[in-house]
């Protein structure tokens, strides 16, 4: 290939700096309003051996969630009478456009995976009565089959369905009068893309968003966690409020889908338990 005849900047051009690469243009939404979610589907009891399982699809993002009951707790909880809910998160190698190596091939878990699975675990514990659970652990494993934005929020929403079925199974086995699940829980992403506040970002939007936020809320509309970042431009308190209102609307729809997906008996048990509230939480975390 012949070199270009047009001179460009080099290390010898004193006082000349290459400018930042131009940001890709914000994609326009076609057939979906700014406050509309992608099509969402939740299938439950999709894994034969797990006490609870769910396959959630949010647009082209698909996450398989399983909940497994283990009759032991971490060392720091032994003898306390409290149970534990924790999570693991991973992406299949071809869940992404280009192959993502498995964490095991690197010899250690990726920092992103650790951060996301801790978020999932914290979020789910917010609606579980850990004392009523007793000294046992529920593992919620979330495996991304296909990623197109919002994998962590999909994992929380689908993980809740798997967890609810597992706790329902456990309550029947133990003969509990009440399920140790005090409310519904769901999560969604919101952001500012091209100056427009949008709900449920797909990857093409998330990758160029000025502001990116993940919101976790209970069925009552109470905030559990908010992760908001000014990716390119700072945002004010009023802007954050608009994004939270947008997220709340999306989460209400997700909670309704969870209610429609779970058995009527389980939904009634959660509603009944919700009236009791949660006891004071033990001061522990992962």
Helices and strands as residue ranges (DSSP letters): E 40-44, E 52-58, E 61-70, G 75-77, E 84-91, G 93-95, H 103-106, H 111-125, H 130-133, E 137-146, H 151-174, E 185-193, E 196-199, H 203-206, E 211-218, E 223-230, H 237-261, H 264-274
